Amino acid sequence: MCFLQKGQGRVDEFAFVLLAGIVLILVLMIAWGSLAQGPVEISPTQKTLTIARGDSKDFVLTLNGSAINVTLVPKGEIANWISFDRNNVDVTGLVDVEVFVTVPSYVEQGLHEGKIDVVFGSNKRTLELKVEVSSETIRDVTKNIRLGDFSVSYSVGSETIGERKSFEVSKGYFSDYPATIVAVMTKEKFDITTGGEIIILIDETNDAGNLIVQFNGQEVYNQRAPAGEVRIPIDRSLIQRSNNVVLRADTPGFRFWMNTIYKIKSASFSIDFQGIVSKDISFQLKPEEIEGFKFGKLSFAIRRYNPAAINPMTIKINDETLLDDIPTIASFSKTFGIEIPLKAGENTISFSVQKEAFYELNNVVLTIVRKV
């Protein structure tokens, strides 16, 4: 009987280990499968090339997203003309694949059509590809306009930008010991500031004289202050990017032998803010870049954002909307055509958000592609 119990224990232990192994395999399979089916966007989604018979041309297909074993499959009558510098790639963020199109010397001139299916898991994206076989290959010229790094946001709330704790201010007829708080903010935050407030927590006072508070050189409070909280509203017109709050005691009046003393637990200056921090950038295009325009592409990386407020971003070129949606987190890329009105001379691209959000954009590049 004891032998059976020991044997049974070994069987139960083995079954437990086997079950744990099966569960682990299932978890890995689900995680692997989810990654393989992750969303991937492509750019461009349509393309037309003009290539002479017996010649070749290449272009870049950008994959944007997160997935493993992404496969590029050429299809249609031009499938055999298409090759890639790499295939079956793992995608994390932006990945560029160079596409080569070689036209056989025996084909007829005219329009030939095909496509490239970008397959990930059970999903796919498709690039519609047309090749105009001609007597001469038309090369594309690419112009990259680097727009820099910047942030866009819509913010509402309050923020403490200067604070000091556990100090004392005093004044007598022969001594004066004030205290200063420096409060500095960014230009972006200053631009949307609507007002401010000084908050003082008084631990003790000998009640000999007034407490005086100056904000940027202007007196905003002067009265006898009891122990407890003092709140002083500050008008927007007084606030600067760099601010000084000075706390001092007044003289003790006829009690010349005393010092007025205020023991301060904490004193702070906070701002209220509400508004949009947007970005408008001008760029120049030449007449030949407009006449031969084929397509454009805007790309950037999102370095930081507020995960609690992921809301749409609006991007406009010459007041025509290019994006009014939540951008792809980490890396973004979008191709556009003649639906976005470009013009010779000065053009403007703008970035903004209309709901509470914060996006820090890095390496923002506008690419203009034209025919020679």
C-alpha positions as CSV (number, residue, x, y, z in Angstrom):
1,M,0.0,0.0,0.0
2,C,2.8,2.4,0.9
3,F,4.6,1.6,-2.4
4,L,1.4,2.6,-4.4
5,Q,1.2,5.9,-2.5
6,K,4.8,6.8,-3.4
7,G,4.3,5.8,-7.0
8,Q,1.1,7.8,-7.1
9,G,3.0,10.8,-5.7
10,R,5.6,10.6,-8.5
11,V,2.8,10.4,-11.1
12,D,1.1,13.5,-9.6
13,E,4.3,15.4,-9.6
14,F,5.1,14.5,-13.2
15,A,1.5,15.4,-14.3
16,F,1.9,18.8,-12.6
17,V,5.2,19.5,-14.4
18,L,3.7,18.4,-17.7
19,L,0.7,20.6,-17.2
20,A,2.8,23.6,-16.3
21,G,4.9,23.0,-19.5
22,I,1.8,22.9,-21.7
23,V,0.5,26.1,-20.2
24,L,3.8,27.8,-20.8
25,I,3.9,26.7,-24.4
26,L,0.3,27.9,-24.9
27,V,1.2,31.3,-23.4
28,L,4.2,31.6,-25.6
29,M,2.2,30.6,-28.7
30,I,-0.4,33.2,-28.0
31,A,2.1,35.9,-27.3
32,W,4.1,34.9,-30.5
33,G,0.9,34.8,-32.6
34,S,-0.3,38.2,-31.2
35,L,3.1,39.8,-32.1
36,A,3.0,38.2,-35.6
37,Q,-0.4,39.7,-36.2
38,G,0.4,43.2,-34.8
39,P,-0.7,46.2,-37.0
40,V,1.6,47.3,-39.7
41,E,1.0,50.2,-42.0
42,I,2.9,50.8,-45.3
43,S,3.9,53.9,-47.2
44,P,3.3,54.5,-50.1
45,T,0.1,52.5,-50.8
46,Q,0.2,53.5,-54.5
47,K,3.1,54.1,-56.9
48,T,3.6,54.6,-60.6
49,L,7.1,54.2,-62.2
50,T,8.2,55.1,-65.7
51,I,10.9,52.7,-66.9
52,A,12.5,51.9,-70.2
53,R,12.6,48.4,-71.5
54,G,15.6,46.5,-70.2
55,D,16.2,49.1,-67.5
56,S,15.4,49.1,-63.7
57,K,14.4,51.4,-61.0
58,D,14.2,51.2,-57.2
59,F,12.2,52.9,-54.5
60,V,11.7,52.6,-50.7
61,L,8.7,50.9,-49.1
62,T,8.3,51.9,-45.5
63,L,6.8,49.5,-43.0
64,N,5.5,51.0,-39.8
65,G,4.3,49.0,-36.8
66,S,5.1,46.0,-34.7
67,A,5.1,42.4,-36.2
68,I,7.4,39.5,-36.8
69,N,8.0,37.6,-40.1
70,V,6.5,40.3,-42.3
71,T,6.5,38.9,-45.9
72,L,6.4,40.9,-49.1
73,V,4.7,39.0,-52.0
74,P,4.7,40.5,-55.5
75,K,1.6,39.7,-57.6
76,G,0.1,40.5,-61.0
77,E,1.6,40.7,-64.5
78,I,4.7,42.4,-63.2
79,A,5.3,40.0,-60.3
80,N,8.4,38.6,-61.9
81,W,9.9,42.1,-62.3
82,I,9.9,42.8,-58.6
83,S,12.6,41.9,-56.0
84,F,13.6,43.2,-52.6
85,D,16.8,43.9,-50.7
86,R,15.3,41.8,-47.8
87,N,12.1,39.9,-47.0
88,N,10.6,38.0,-44.1
89,V,11.5,40.9,-41.8
90,D,10.6,41.6,-38.1
91,V,9.1,45.1,-37.8
92,T,9.5,47.4,-34.8
93,G,8.8,51.0,-35.5
94,L,9.9,52.1,-39.0
95,V,11.6,49.7,-41.3
96,D,12.6,50.5,-44.9
97,V,12.6,47.9,-47.6
98,E,14.2,48.7,-51.0
99,V,12.1,47.5,-53.9
100,F,13.7,46.9,-57.3
101,V,11.7,46.8,-60.5
102,T,13.4,45.5,-63.6
103,V,11.6,45.6,-66.9
104,P,12.4,42.8,-69.4
105,S,13.6,44.0,-72.8
106,Y,10.9,42.1,-74.7
107,V,7.8,43.6,-73.1
108,E,5.6,46.0,-75.0
109,Q,5.5,49.7,-74.2
110,G,2.5,50.9,-72.2
111,L,1.0,50.5,-68.8
112,H,1.5,47.3,-66.8
113,E,0.0,46.7,-63.4
114,G,0.7,44.6,-60.3
115,K,0.8,44.8,-56.6
116,I,2.9,44.0,-53.5
117,D,1.0,42.3,-50.6
118,V,2.7,43.0,-47.2
119,V,1.6,40.0,-45.2
120,F,1.8,39.7,-41.3
121,G,-0.1,36.8,-39.7
122,S,-3.6,36.7,-41.1
123,N,-3.5,40.3,-42.1
124,K,-2.0,42.2,-45.1
125,R,-1.6,45.6,-46.6
126,T,-1.3,46.2,-50.3
127,L,0.8,48.5,-52.5
128,E,-0.8,49.1,-55.9
129,L,2.1,49.3,-58.3
130,K,1.9,50.5,-62.0
131,V,4.8,50.5,-64.4
132,E,4.7,52.7,-67.5
133,V,7.1,51.0,-69.9
134,S,8.5,53.7,-72.1
135,S,11.5,54.5,-74.3
136,E,13.1,56.4,-71.4
137,T,13.3,55.9,-67.7
138,I,12.1,58.8,-65.6
139,R,14.0,59.1,-62.4
140,D,12.6,60.6,-59.2
141,V,14.2,63.4,-57.2
142,T,13.7,63.4,-53.5
143,K,13.9,66.5,-51.3
144,N,13.9,66.1,-47.5
145,I,12.8,69.1,-45.5
146,R,13.9,68.7,-41.9
147,L,11.5,70.4,-39.6
148,G,13.3,69.7,-36.3
149,D,12.2,68.5,-32.9
150,F,9.3,70.1,-31.0
151,S,6.2,69.5,-28.8
152,V,2.5,70.1,-29.2
153,S,0.0,69.9,-26.4
154,Y,-3.3,70.9,-25.0
155,S,-3.1,71.4,-21.2
156,V,-5.4,72.4,-18.4
157,G,-4.7,72.4,-14.7
158,S,-2.4,73.8,-12.0
159,E,1.3,73.4,-11.3
160,T,3.6,74.5,-8.5
161,I,6.7,76.1,-10.1
162,G,8.4,77.5,-7.0
163,E,8.4,76.4,-3.3
164,R,10.4,76.9,-0.1
165,K,9.9,75.1,3.2
166,S,10.8,75.6,6.9
167,F,12.1,79.1,7.1
168,E,11.6,82.3,9.1
169,V,11.2,86.0,8.2
170,S,11.8,88.7,10.8
171,K,12.3,92.4,11.1
172,G,13.2,94.8,13.9
173,Y,14.4,98.4,13.9
174,F,18.0,97.2,13.5
175,S,17.6,93.9,11.5
176,D,15.7,92.6,8.5
177,Y,15.6,89.0,7.3
178,P,13.4,88.4,4.3
179,A,13.1,85.3,2.2
180,T,12.9,84.9,-1.6
181,I,11.3,82.2,-3.8
182,V,12.3,81.9,-7.5
183,A,9.6,80.4,-9.8
184,V,10.6,79.8,-13.4
185,M,8.5,78.2,-16.2
186,T,9.0,77.2,-19.9
187,K,7.9,79.6,-22.6
188,E,5.3,77.0,-23.7
189,K,3.7,76.9,-20.2
190,F,4.0,80.7,-19.9
191,D,2.0,81.2,-23.1
192,I,-1.0,79.3,-21.7
193,T,-0.9,80.6,-18.1
194,T,-4.2,82.1,-17.0
195,G,-3.3,83.2,-13.4
196,G,-1.5,82.2,-10.3
197,E,-1.6,81.9,-6.5
198,I,0.8,82.2,-3.6
199,I,0.1,79.9,-0.7
200,I,1.7,80.4,2.7
201,L,1.4,78.1,5.7
202,I,2.4,80.0,8.9
203,D,3.5,77.8,11.8
204,E,4.0,80.6,14.4
205,T,4.0,84.3,14.7
206,N,4.6,86.7,17.7
207,D,1.9,89.0,16.2
208,A,4.1,92.0,16.5
209,G,3.7,93.4,12.9
210,N,2.4,92.7,9.4
211,L,3.5,90.0,6.9
212,I,4.5,91.6,3.6
213,V,4.5,89.7,0.3
214,Q,5.9,91.2,-2.9
215,F,5.5,89.5,-6.3
216,N,7.9,90.7,-9.0
217,G,8.5,93.9,-7.1
218,Q,4.9,94.7,-6.5
219,E,3.3,94.4,-3.1
220,V,0.4,92.0,-3.1
221,Y,-0.2,91.4,0.6
222,N,0.5,93.5,3.7
223,Q,-1.5,92.7,6.9
224,R,-1.3,91.0,10.2
225,A,-1.3,87.3,9.5
226,P,-2.3,84.6,12.1
227,A,-1.0,81.1,12.2
228,G,-2.6,79.0,9.4
229,E,-3.0,79.3,5.7
230,V,-2.7,82.5,3.6
231,R,-3.7,82.4,-0.1
232,I,-2.9,85.3,-2.4
233,P,-4.3,85.3,-5.9
234,I,-2.0,86.7,-8.6
235,D,-3.3,88.3,-11.8
236,R,-2.0,87.0,-15.1
237,S,-0.7,90.5,-16.0
238,L,1.9,90.3,-13.2
239,I,3.3,86.9,-14.1
240,Q,6.5,86.5,-16.1
241,R,8.5,83.5,-17.2
242,S,10.9,84.1,-14.3
243,N,9.2,85.3,-11.1
244,N,10.4,86.4,-7.6
245,V,8.3,86.1,-4.5
246,V,9.6,88.0,-1.5
247,L,8.3,87.4,2.0
248,R,9.3,89.9,4.7
249,A,8.1,91.0,8.1
250,D,7.1,94.6,8.9
251,T,8.5,96.6,11.9
252,P,6.9,95.9,15.3
253,G,5.4,99.4,15.6
254,F,5.8,101.2,19.0
255,R,7.4,98.0,20.5
256,F,10.8,99.0,19.3
257,W,12.6,96.4,21.5
258,M,10.9,93.5,19.6
259,N,11.4,91.9,16.2
260,T,8.3,90.9,14.1
261,I,8.7,87.1,13.5
262,Y,6.9,84.7,11.2
263,K,7.9,81.1,11.2
264,I,6.8,79.6,7.8
265,K,6.2,75.9,7.3
266,S,6.0,76.4,3.5
267,A,5.4,79.0,0.8
268,S,4.8,78.2,-2.8
269,F,3.8,79.9,-6.1
270,S,1.6,77.9,-8.5
271,I,0.1,78.7,-11.9
272,D,-3.2,77.9,-13.5
273,F,-3.0,77.1,-17.2
274,Q,-5.2,76.2,-20.1
275,G,-4.6,76.3,-23.8
276,I,-2.9,74.9,-26.9
277,V,0.8,74.7,-27.6
278,S,0.9,74.4,-31.4
279,K,3.7,74.5,-34.0
280,D,3.6,76.3,-37.3
281,I,6.5,75.9,-39.7
282,S,7.1,77.5,-43.1
283,F,8.9,75.8,-45.9
284,Q,9.8,76.8,-49.5
285,L,9.2,74.9,-52.7
286,K,10.5,75.7,-56.2
287,P,8.2,75.8,-59.3
288,E,9.8,72.7,-60.8
289,E,9.1,70.8,-57.5
290,I,5.4,71.6,-57.9
291,E,5.2,70.9,-61.7
292,G,6.9,67.5,-61.3
293,F,5.3,66.6,-58.0
294,K,4.5,62.9,-57.5
295,F,3.9,62.5,-53.8
296,G,5.0,63.7,-50.4
297,K,5.6,62.0,-47.1
298,L,5.6,63.2,-43.5
299,S,7.5,61.2,-40.9
300,F,8.5,61.6,-37.3
301,A,9.2,59.7,-34.1
302,I,7.2,60.3,-30.9
303,R,9.8,60.5,-28.1
304,R,7.4,61.3,-25.2
305,Y,3.6,61.5,-24.7
306,N,1.0,61.4,-22.0
307,P,-0.4,57.8,-21.8
308,A,-3.4,59.1,-19.8
309,A,-4.4,61.4,-22.6
310,I,-3.9,59.9,-26.0
311,N,-6.0,62.1,-28.2
312,P,-6.0,63.1,-31.9
313,M,-3.4,65.3,-33.4
314,T,-4.2,67.7,-36.2
315,I,-1.7,68.2,-38.9
316,K,-2.4,70.6,-41.8
317,I,-0.5,71.7,-44.8
318,N,-1.7,75.0,-46.3
319,D,-4.9,74.6,-44.2
320,E,-5.7,71.3,-45.7
321,T,-5.9,68.4,-43.2
322,L,-3.3,65.7,-43.5
323,L,-4.1,64.0,-40.2
324,D,-6.9,64.4,-37.7
325,D,-6.4,61.2,-35.7
326,I,-4.3,59.6,-32.9
327,P,-0.8,59.3,-34.4
328,T,1.1,56.0,-34.4
329,I,2.9,55.9,-31.1
330,A,6.7,55.6,-31.4
331,S,6.9,56.2,-35.2
332,F,4.6,57.9,-37.6
333,S,4.6,58.0,-41.4
334,K,2.0,59.2,-43.9
335,T,2.1,59.6,-47.7
336,F,0.0,62.2,-49.5
337,G,-0.6,63.2,-53.1
338,I,-2.2,66.1,-55.0
339,E,-5.1,66.2,-52.5
340,I,-2.8,68.3,-50.3
341,P,-2.3,71.7,-52.0
342,L,1.3,72.6,-52.4
343,K,2.5,75.8,-54.1
344,A,5.6,77.4,-55.4
345,G,7.1,79.7,-52.8
346,E,6.1,79.6,-49.1
347,N,4.0,76.8,-47.7
348,T,3.0,76.2,-44.1
349,I,2.6,73.0,-42.1
350,S,1.0,73.1,-38.6
351,F,0.7,70.7,-35.7
352,S,-1.8,71.0,-32.9
353,V,-4.1,69.0,-30.5
354,Q,-7.6,70.1,-29.5
355,K,-8.1,67.8,-26.5
356,E,-5.8,67.3,-23.5
357,A,-2.7,65.6,-24.8
358,F,1.1,66.0,-25.1
359,Y,3.3,64.7,-27.9
360,E,7.0,65.4,-28.2
361,L,8.0,64.9,-31.8
362,N,11.5,64.0,-32.8
363,N,13.2,64.1,-36.3
364,V,10.2,65.5,-38.2
365,V,10.9,65.2,-41.9
366,L,8.7,66.3,-44.8
367,T,9.8,64.5,-48.0
368,I,8.8,65.8,-51.5
369,V,9.3,63.4,-54.4
370,R,9.1,64.7,-58.0
371,K,9.9,63.6,-61.5
372,V,12.8,65.0,-63.4
